Amino acid sequence: MEYSIVLPTSQKKMTLRELLEKEWLVPRKVRHFLRVRKNVWRNHQPINFHEFVYANDIITLQIEEEDYNYQNVTAGSKENITVLFEDEHLVVVNKPVGIKTHPNQPEETGTLLNDLTAYLAEQDERPYVVHRLDKETSGAILFAKNPFVLPILGRLLEEKKIYRRYQAVVWGKLTQDCTIDKKIGRNRHDHRKQIIDERHGKTAITHVKVHQAHQKTSEIYCTLATGRTHQIRVHLASLGHPVVGDPLYQNKKGARLALHAYEMKLLHPFTQEQIQITAQPGLW
């Protein structure tokens, strides 16, 4: 696998070692192989790890596939994939409602990852999971297209540098914007569910903005400051305004879980391009 990356104009002067280790988060084992195999070039010329790199340099790396662990996934149907953004390093697709993000077992099929595997196979590429959406949730979801960019996208997610905004329809008339700051933990009596657990749970913060309030339901936007399992669903249910159609946290029937990952923004880790994506159609 060969990758060529043009360093952005904002790139600070640093050694190649610093770039690979601190900026690009290349694993130690892979950095070792790159060094001993002399598989790194700057502007098409060999470069040593102690040499400096500069803005607009072209850094090329040759990485052997066996240097990274990859779990093979059965190819699904590429026709099920709707691409919202794609380049040589990452892809954002519009996840349909009712399918899982990825298999839990190697032989499992029918997930978004299976279908994306089929789509990328035509480009001789593979998808790597960066984050997930619940089976019942639709909308924008990000995948890495190679193991090289995967840890960088993971760090952006952990550092809250990937903005995600959701649409939701909840029961009841919710008239004021609010921030929900309640810890979330696993429900010990039902492994499918999460609960508010201020004593043992993990910090969870959801920002809620009301789009339109009706007599029986409200249309809202939610942005995440943390990314706990079922966070939006548990938080809204704790307010007495569960998401319409939620099969776990309310009892009323609905056509679907009314939760949609509507918008995503991130700074591309290599080009520093501001990427803004909306997943249409939304819930309203």
C-alpha positions, 0 to 999 in steps of 0.5 A: 500500500502506497500513500502520498500526502502533500503537507498543508501550508500550515504544516510546522517544521518538524522531523519525519519521526515527529510527523509520523509519531505525533501528528499521524499516530503511526504505530511504533511497529509500523514506524520501525518497518518504515525506517528499516525498509527505507520506505519513506520518501520526501518529494520522491527522494529517500528521507531519514527519520531525523531529517526535517519536513516542511509545508508543501512537501510530498511525503510518500510511504510504502506500507506492507499490508501484513503490518496491520491487522485486518479482519476480513468481512464478507462483501455485501451489496454495493448498491446499498451504499450512498456516498456523501463524501469520499477521497483516497483516505476516508469515506462518509456514507448515508446509513439506512435505518434498520441495519447494523454498522458492522458485524459482531461475528466474522460470518455475519452479513447484512451490515453496512460494513459488508455493503461498504466492503463490496463498494470499496473492493472495486477500488482495491480498498477496504473500510475500517470502522471509526465510529458506529450508529445504532441499528435503528439510527440513520444518517452520516457515518465515517469510515477510514479507507486505510489503516494508516488514517484510522488512528488519526480519525479516532483521535479527532473523535476522542478530542471532539474535533468531529462535529456531529449534529442529529435530528430527532423527534421526541414525544411531548412539547419541548419548548426550551433549548437545554444541555443534558449532563447526566452520567450513563452506565449499563443496565445490569438487568437488561444488557440491551439498555443503558441507564442514567447512573450518576454514581458509576456511569461515564460522563455524558453531555448532550446539547439540545436545540428545539427546531419546532414544538408541536402539541404532542411531539417536538422536532429537535437537534442534538449535538454530542459533547461525548459519545456514549452508547444510546446517549441521545436516546437515554438522555431524552428519555430521562427528561420525559421526552423519549425519541418517537419510535424508540423500541427500548426507552418508550412504549408507544409504537412508531414506524421507526426510531426518529433519530438521524445523524444529519450533519458532520463537520471535520478538518481533513487530517492531511489536507486541512480542508474543512469538510461539511456533510449533510445526510439527506433526506432528514426527518423534516 
